[in-house]
């Protein structure tokens, strides 16, 4: 079941609050749940259901490091 939520919060605040639930910031406008990640490309994260989201340049290295580490665990 697909769910959508609207909140009034800065991305930094949402990132901090949702980190304990496995959310990772991949772009200035996107947080993703690590459990939904299917594959990591050079410029994008591909989620289950073939949803493709861009990886921001400033988040690229941290995202890859974090998600690869989590996927290998």
LOFILUM-374607 format. One line per 8 residues: number of its first residue (from 1); their letters; for each residue x, y, z of C-alpha. Coordinates in Angstrom, 2 decimals, always signed. Example, Ala and Ser with C-alpha at 12.3 -4.5 7.8 and 13.67 -1.06 7.14 Angstrom:
<pts>
1	AS	+12.30/-4.50/+7.80  +13.67/-1.06/+7.14
</pts>
This chain:
<pts>
1	XXXXXXXX	+0.00/+0.00/+0.00  +1.42/+3.36/-1.02  +1.30/+6.12/+1.54  +1.94/+9.81/+1.29  +2.40/+12.25/+4.15  +2.63/+16.02/+4.32  +4.56/+17.67/+7.10  +5.75/+21.18/+7.83
9	XXXXXXXX	+9.40/+20.76/+8.65  +12.75/+21.68/+7.21  +14.51/+18.90/+5.32  +17.28/+18.97/+7.93  +14.70/+18.53/+10.70  +12.92/+15.74/+8.85  +16.26/+14.06/+8.14  +17.18/+14.12/+11.80
17	XXXXXXXX	+13.77/+12.87/+12.95  +13.54/+10.08/+10.37  +17.15/+8.83/+10.53  +16.23/+6.41/+13.32  +13.71/+4.81/+10.93  +16.29/+4.21/+8.21  +15.79/+7.30/+6.07  +18.78/+8.73/+4.22
25	XXXXXXXX	+18.99/+12.09/+2.48  +19.97/+11.71/-1.16  +19.15/+15.16/-2.52  +18.14/+18.57/-1.23  +14.51/+17.54/-1.77  +14.50/+13.77/-1.14  +14.79/+11.41/+1.79  +14.50/+7.69/+1.07
33	XXXXXXXX	+14.00/+4.69/+3.29  +17.01/+2.38/+2.98  +14.65/-0.63/+2.84  +13.07/+0.71/-0.37  +16.38/+1.01/-2.24  +16.79/-1.58/-4.95  +19.89/-0.27/-6.69  +22.31/+2.65/-6.58
41	XXXXXXXX	+23.38/+4.15/-9.88  +26.06/+6.72/-10.58  +23.56/+9.59/-10.55  +20.40/+8.08/-9.12  +18.89/+5.79/-6.54  +16.44/+3.26/-7.91  +13.69/+2.25/-5.52  +11.53/-0.87/-5.63
49	XXXXXXXX	+8.91/-0.35/-8.30  +11.50/+1.25/-10.62  +11.13/+4.70/-9.06  +14.23/+6.71/-9.91  +15.38/+9.64/-7.82  +18.45/+11.78/-8.43  +21.39/+11.82/-6.06  +22.47/+15.40/-5.35
57	XXXXXXXX	+26.10/+16.21/-6.07  +26.80/+17.24/-2.49  +25.25/+14.00/-1.15  +26.75/+11.55/-3.66  +29.68/+10.11/-1.70  +27.88/+9.95/+1.65  +24.80/+8.33/+0.06  +26.80/+5.65/-1.70
65	XXXXXXXX	+28.88/+4.92/+1.39  +25.84/+4.70/+3.66  +23.57/+2.71/+1.36  +26.24/+0.24/+0.24  +27.18/-0.39/+3.87  +23.54/-0.96/+4.80  +22.86/-3.21/+1.80  +25.87/-5.38/+2.64
73	X	+24.78/-5.90/+6.26
</pts>
